[in-house]
Amino acid sequence: MKNLSLLFTLMVVTVTMAQNEEELPYYEIPEDSETYTAGTVAARVIDGLGFRFYWATEGLREEDLAFRPSDMGRTTQETTKHVYDLSKVIVNSTLLKENIGSAKESDLSFKDMRKQTLINLKTAADILRKSDDISQYKLVFKNDNGTYEFPFWNGLNGPIADALWHCGQVVSFRRSSGNSYNSKASVFTGKVKE
């Protein structure tokens, strides 16, 4: 009986750990900050982006990822890869890291790329939420021609706004490929309707 009880306990712990490993940020937007500061407002914008990206990419099928609106346009997968690249610029800004133009990385699966995008956005938002001075989070690009630095303002109208734009494209693309966005995910409340 003790062995059976121990086996059952181990199974429950294993299942719980596996579920927690797969939990991704932004199923819902985190609770509101109690105060309005530059950091909490910037964090909330990124939280909104994370929520939109989560639901824009949730449940995409292979045919959705391969969808291309025209011969000249990106596929849905290429568009989500672009959002992933933008998320690296966003998080690197908050980590005070340079964006290296020639950095090569291995190809990530769509699932891993989606997960890392959400983690990047959550990391950036959490740093901003606690910050008293967001002017320190410059965008720094380094390539063979030199190092280029831009103020956080460019992060708002550059990679953050661009990623929001592309989330809308992913939603449009998935509708066109016959896999509609979950209408219970409310971008206004940042919650999933029951």
Long-range contacts (C-beta under 8 A, 24 or more apart in sequence): 24-54, 24-114, 24-115, 24-118, 24-119, 25-50, 25-54, 25-118, 25-119, 25-121, 25-122, 26-50, 26-51, 26-53, 26-54, 26-118, 26-121, 26-122, 27-54, 27-192, 28-190, 28-191, 28-192, 29-190, 29-191, 30-125, 33-129, 37-132, 38-131, 38-133, 38-134, 39-128, 39-129, 39-130, 39-131, 39-132, 39-134, 40-128, 40-129, 42-128, 42-134, 42-152, 42-156, 43-124, 43-125, 43-126, 43-128, 43-129, 44-125, 45-156, 45-160, 46-90, 46-121, 46-124, 46-125, 46-128, 46-160, 47-121, 47-125, 47-190, 48-164, 48-187, 48-190, 49-121, 49-160, 49-163, 49-164, 49-167, 50-118, 50-121, 50-122, 50-125, 51-185, 51-187, 51-190, 52-164, 52-167, 52-168, 52-187, 53-83, 53-114, 53-117, 53-118, 53-121, 53-163, 53-167, 53-170, 54-118, 54-185, 55-181, 55-182, 55-185, 55-187, 56-167, 56-168, 56-170, 56-171, 56-174, 56-181, 57-114, 57-170, 58-182, 59-179, 59-182, 60-110, 60-170, 60-174, 60-179, 61-177, 61-179, 63-177, 63-178, 63-179, 64-173, 64-174, 64-177, 64-179, 65-110, 67-173, 67-174, 67-176, 67-177, 69-172, 69-173, 69-176, 76-170, 76-173, 76-174, 76-177, 77-110, 79-166, 79-169, 79-170, 79-173, 80-110, 80-113, 80-114, 80-117, 80-166, 80-170, 81-113, 82-166, 83-117, 83-163, 83-166, 83-167, 83-170, 84-108, 84-113, 84-114, 84-116, 84-117, 84-120, 86-159, 86-160, 86-162, 86-163, 86-166, 87-116, 87-117, 87-120, 87-121, 87-124, 87-159, 87-163, 88-120, 89-139, 89-155, 89-158, 89-159, 90-120, 90-121, 90-124, 90-155, 90-159, 90-160, 90-163, 91-120, 91-121, 91-123, 91-124, 92-139, 92-140, 93-124, 93-137, 93-138, 93-139, 93-140, 93-152, 93-155, 94-123, 94-124, 94-127, 94-128, 94-137, 95-123, 95-127, 96-136, 96-137, 97-140, 98-140, 98-141, 98-142, 98-147, 99-139, 99-140, 99-141, 99-142, 100-142, 100-143, 101-141, 101-142, 101-143, 101-144, 102-143, 102-144
